[in-house]
Amino acid sequence: MNKRDAEIEGFLSDFRTRMSDIAAMQRERVKLMATATTKDRQISVTVNANGLVIETKFGSGIDEYSYDDIAKAITRLAQQAAEDVFNKSNEVMAPLQAERARLPKLHEVIPGMPDIENEIPTVPPTSLAPPGSAERAEDELVFTDVEAYDDGGESGKGVTDSVW
């Protein structure tokens, strides 16, 4: 085997090892769950690795809560659990992020190449505000340049009419 073939084989071996490591991290990450519970242990919410609620439990004293309090508690607990599982996910994937940070960037290897990572728009934070809240009102699309359309209530005048 010549030097070039040995370099290619080494590169492929490193690549396979990294892909195997990434797959192992992903398998570990998808097993993650997080649970948040009220102080009195009457409500608990568990989310999966993607932050989706997979279980909600009520204690025997749940009847002391109003429906509104239960709803607010479930929302708050689901958000807390989702944040917790997100942090756990970051911990699991940290070695991969450290490896990526260690590697040279494309613009460092290819002269004149722009720093693509700096060109990617920053994702704005996702709102935790409920629908209809003041925070969400500023983001709602309101169309003001519109005209009302009245089809006259006639039937049989469309593309399915026999004259077509």
C-alpha positions as CSV (number, residue, x, y, z in Angstrom):
1,M,0.0,0.0,0.0
2,N,1.4,3.4,-1.0
3,K,1.4,6.5,1.2
4,R,-1.6,8.0,-0.4
5,D,-3.7,4.8,0.0
6,A,-2.6,4.6,3.6
7,E,-3.7,8.2,4.2
8,I,-7.0,7.6,2.6
9,E,-7.5,4.4,4.6
10,G,-6.6,6.3,7.8
11,F,-9.0,9.0,6.9
12,L,-11.8,6.5,6.3
13,S,-11.0,4.7,9.5
14,D,-11.2,7.9,11.5
15,F,-14.4,8.8,9.7
16,R,-16.0,5.4,10.6
17,T,-15.0,5.8,14.2
18,R,-16.5,9.3,14.4
19,M,-19.7,8.1,12.8
20,S,-19.9,5.3,15.2
21,D,-19.3,7.7,18.1
22,I,-22.0,10.0,16.8
23,A,-24.5,7.1,16.5
24,A,-23.7,6.0,20.1
25,M,-24.3,9.6,21.3
26,Q,-27.6,9.7,19.4
27,R,-28.7,6.4,20.9
28,E,-27.9,7.7,24.3
29,R,-29.7,11.0,23.7
30,V,-33.0,9.5,22.5
31,K,-33.2,7.6,25.8
32,L,-33.2,10.8,27.8
33,M,-36.3,11.9,29.8
34,A,-36.9,14.6,32.3
35,T,-39.6,15.0,34.9
36,A,-40.7,18.2,36.7
37,T,-42.9,18.0,39.8
38,T,-44.8,20.6,41.9
39,K,-43.4,21.2,45.4
40,D,-46.3,19.3,46.9
41,R,-45.8,16.4,44.5
42,Q,-49.4,16.6,43.3
43,I,-48.5,17.1,39.6
44,S,-45.6,15.8,37.6
45,V,-44.9,16.0,33.9
46,T,-42.3,13.8,32.0
47,V,-40.9,14.7,28.6
48,N,-38.9,12.7,26.2
49,A,-35.6,13.7,24.5
50,N,-37.4,15.9,22.1
51,G,-39.2,17.8,24.9
52,L,-42.6,16.1,24.1
53,V,-44.8,15.3,27.0
54,I,-44.9,11.5,27.5
55,E,-46.6,11.3,30.9
56,T,-48.6,13.4,33.3
57,K,-49.4,12.3,36.8
58,F,-51.7,13.7,39.5
59,G,-51.4,12.9,43.2
60,S,-54.3,12.1,45.5
61,G,-54.7,15.7,46.6
62,I,-55.2,17.1,43.1
63,D,-58.8,18.1,43.9
64,E,-57.3,20.9,46.0
65,Y,-56.2,22.6,42.7
66,S,-58.5,24.6,40.5
67,Y,-58.6,23.6,36.8
68,D,-56.8,26.9,36.0
69,D,-54.1,26.1,38.5
70,I,-53.7,22.5,37.1
71,A,-53.4,23.9,33.6
72,K,-50.8,26.5,34.5
73,A,-48.8,23.9,36.6
74,I,-48.8,21.4,33.7
75,T,-47.6,24.1,31.3
76,R,-44.9,25.3,33.6
77,L,-43.7,21.8,34.5
78,A,-43.6,20.7,30.8
79,Q,-41.5,23.8,30.1
80,Q,-39.1,23.0,33.0
81,A,-38.8,19.4,32.0
82,A,-38.2,20.3,28.4
83,E,-35.4,22.7,29.4
84,D,-33.9,20.0,31.6
85,V,-33.9,17.4,28.9
86,F,-32.4,20.0,26.4
87,N,-29.5,20.6,28.9
88,K,-29.0,16.8,29.3
89,S,-29.0,16.5,25.5
90,N,-26.3,19.1,25.3
91,E,-24.2,17.3,27.8
92,V,-24.5,14.0,25.9
93,M,-23.5,15.7,22.6
94,A,-20.8,17.9,24.2
95,P,-17.9,15.7,23.0
96,L,-19.1,16.1,19.4
97,Q,-19.4,19.8,19.8
98,A,-15.9,19.9,21.3
99,E,-14.6,17.9,18.4
100,R,-16.2,20.3,15.9
101,A,-14.7,23.3,17.7
102,R,-11.3,21.7,17.5
103,L,-11.4,21.1,13.7
104,P,-10.3,23.9,11.4
105,K,-13.1,25.8,9.7
106,L,-13.5,25.7,5.9
107,H,-12.5,29.4,5.6
108,E,-9.3,28.6,7.5
109,V,-8.4,25.9,5.0
110,I,-9.5,27.5,1.7
111,P,-8.1,31.0,1.2
112,G,-10.8,33.5,0.2
113,M,-13.6,31.3,1.4
114,P,-16.1,33.2,3.6
115,D,-16.8,32.1,7.2
116,I,-20.1,30.4,6.5
117,E,-20.9,29.9,10.1
118,N,-20.9,33.6,10.7
119,E,-23.3,34.0,7.7
120,I,-26.0,31.7,9.2
121,P,-28.8,33.8,10.8
122,T,-29.2,33.4,14.6
123,V,-32.4,31.7,15.5
124,P,-34.5,34.0,17.7
125,P,-35.6,32.6,21.1
126,T,-38.9,30.7,21.0
127,S,-41.7,32.3,23.0
128,L,-43.2,30.4,25.9
129,A,-46.1,32.9,26.1
130,P,-49.5,31.3,25.6
131,P,-51.7,32.0,22.6
132,G,-53.4,35.4,22.7
133,S,-50.9,36.9,25.2
134,A,-49.6,40.4,24.7
135,E,-46.1,39.0,23.8
136,R,-47.6,37.0,20.9
137,A,-49.9,39.8,19.7
138,E,-46.9,41.7,18.3
139,D,-46.0,38.7,16.2
140,E,-49.5,38.0,14.7
141,L,-49.9,38.8,11.1
142,V,-52.7,41.3,10.4
143,F,-53.7,41.9,6.8
144,T,-55.2,45.4,6.3
145,D,-55.1,45.7,2.5
146,V,-57.9,43.2,1.8
147,E,-61.2,43.2,0.0
148,A,-64.2,41.1,1.0
149,Y,-65.2,38.5,-1.6
150,D,-68.8,37.5,-2.1
151,D,-69.3,34.6,-4.4
152,G,-73.0,35.4,-4.6
153,G,-74.0,32.1,-3.2
154,E,-74.5,30.6,-6.7
155,S,-73.9,26.9,-7.1
156,G,-73.2,25.0,-10.2
157,K,-71.1,27.8,-11.7
158,G,-67.7,26.3,-11.0
159,V,-65.2,24.1,-12.9
160,T,-67.4,21.1,-12.2
161,D,-70.4,22.6,-13.9
162,S,-71.5,20.7,-17.0
163,V,-70.6,23.5,-19.4
164,W,-66.9,22.8,-18.9
